[in-house]
Amino acid sequence: MKFRCLIVDDEPLAINVIKKHLSQLENYEIVGTAESAIEAYNILNDHKVDLIFLDINMTGLNGIDFIKTLEVKPSIIMTTAYREYAVESFELDVIDYLVKPIAFPRFMKALNKFNKLASLSNTEDSGDGEGDYIFLKVDKKMIRVPLDQILYIESLKDYVRVKTVYEELITHHNLSSITALLPGTKFFRIHKSYTIAIDKVKTLEGNTVEVGGKKLPIGRNYQKEIRQEILKKAI
């Protein structure tokens, strides 16, 4: 499935930055770009759009007022040089608020939020639990990783190792930031160096858990919470 994107910004350079970021991703296509709200209306009338990247300070109708006029809203990520509109934007249910210049890692964090919401929507529509995933950048490629295949994540200083059922992936992240992208009901930090998928725990023994054939330590600050989560499933 490809997500159809519209970029709305009155700065051609800013449009090119978003286009460059999206060009690295296989699951996104750009159906149009607009330098004003009026141009954006015309594109929305002619194309189905899943996600809008929207600037705020534009000639004529600004981005905030543009959102308020939409009867049917695609998902929206704000892209702006102004920090002061963040609260008002989130009150309009935007997915994220990106402040220019937009670095690719921050851009991907916003898209992972969108992916989660899209996955939840697909799950509700289809009635099954498939489609929940994140994208990880590995060796200059974006790799789609289903959440139900992740066993644990290990900190490697400025990188993390994501151990899945089928492979190991190393990506430029820290453990806190990647854990924040994952559902808090399924993934738990157990140590300064480890986050685990709680449903992949095979054994709990003392202050260790076995996940994916490896025994991982549980840090002192995490022991109570992890034991409680595991005991919820005990018979």
SULMO-V162521 format. One record per residue. N is the residue number from 1. D_FIRST is the distance of its C-alpha to the first C-alpha in Angstrom with 2 decimals. Layout:
# SULMO-V162521
n	d_first
N	D_FIRST
N	D_FIRST
This chain:
# SULMO-V162521
n	d_first
1	0.00
2	3.79
3	6.66
4	9.67
5	12.87
6	16.53
7	19.35
8	22.73
9	25.76
10	29.15
11	29.44
12	27.96
13	28.27
14	26.20
15	23.43
16	23.60
17	23.31
18	19.96
19	18.77
20	20.08
21	18.41
22	14.93
23	15.71
24	15.80
25	12.16
26	9.51
27	6.50
28	8.62
29	10.32
30	13.69
31	14.60
32	18.12
33	20.87
34	23.89
35	27.26
36	28.29
37	27.28
38	28.44
39	26.16
40	23.24
41	24.31
42	24.30
43	20.74
44	19.59
45	21.61
46	19.96
47	16.25
48	13.78
49	13.25
50	11.41
51	13.57
52	17.05
53	19.09
54	22.54
55	26.02
56	29.03
57	32.11
58	31.61
59	34.17
60	34.61
61	32.30
62	31.18
63	27.83
64	29.22
65	30.72
66	27.63
67	25.65
68	28.57
69	28.43
70	24.85
71	24.96
72	21.21
73	19.77
74	16.28
75	16.06
76	18.62
77	19.68
78	23.23
79	24.35
80	28.11
81	31.40
82	33.00
83	33.00
84	35.02
85	32.36
86	30.26
87	31.84
88	31.55
89	27.89
90	27.01
91	29.10
92	26.67
93	23.82
94	22.08
95	19.84
96	21.88
97	24.70
98	24.79
99	28.20
100	28.65
101	28.90
102	25.44
103	25.29
104	22.07
105	22.59
106	23.04
107	20.01
108	17.88
109	19.64
110	18.56
111	14.85
112	15.31
113	16.85
114	13.98
115	11.59
116	14.30
117	14.60
118	10.99
119	11.28
120	14.62
121	13.55
122	11.05
123	14.01
124	16.44
125	14.69
126	14.28
127	17.54
128	16.68
129	16.44
130	13.28
131	10.45
132	13.09
133	13.02
134	14.29
135	14.14
136	17.53
137	19.13
138	21.11
139	23.21
140	21.52
141	18.03
142	15.28
143	14.62
144	12.20
145	14.77
146	14.45
147	17.34
148	18.94
149	19.65
150	21.61
151	25.37
152	26.99
153	27.00
154	30.16
155	31.54
156	32.73
157	34.25
158	31.85
159	29.15
160	27.74
161	27.14
162	24.22
163	25.28
164	22.69
165	23.41
166	22.69
167	23.51
168	24.91
169	23.15
170	25.31
171	24.04
172	26.00
173	26.20
174	29.02
175	28.98
176	29.42
177	26.49
178	23.94
179	25.46
180	25.03
181	21.23
182	21.32
183	22.10
184	25.89
185	26.38
186	24.98
187	25.92
188	29.51
189	31.51
190	34.49
191	36.18
192	36.22
193	34.42
194	32.07
195	29.29
196	28.48
197	26.17
198	28.87
199	27.74
200	28.07
201	31.76
202	33.99
203	37.38
204	39.11
205	42.50
206	44.60
207	42.60
208	39.91
209	36.77
210	35.43
211	31.69
212	30.21
213	33.77
214	34.90
215	37.34
216	36.41
217	38.96
218	38.73
219	40.22
220	43.07
221	41.26
222	38.38
223	40.40
224	41.06
225	37.49
226	36.13
227	38.92
228	38.30
229	34.59
230	35.50
231	38.44
232	36.26
233	35.10
234	38.65
235	40.59
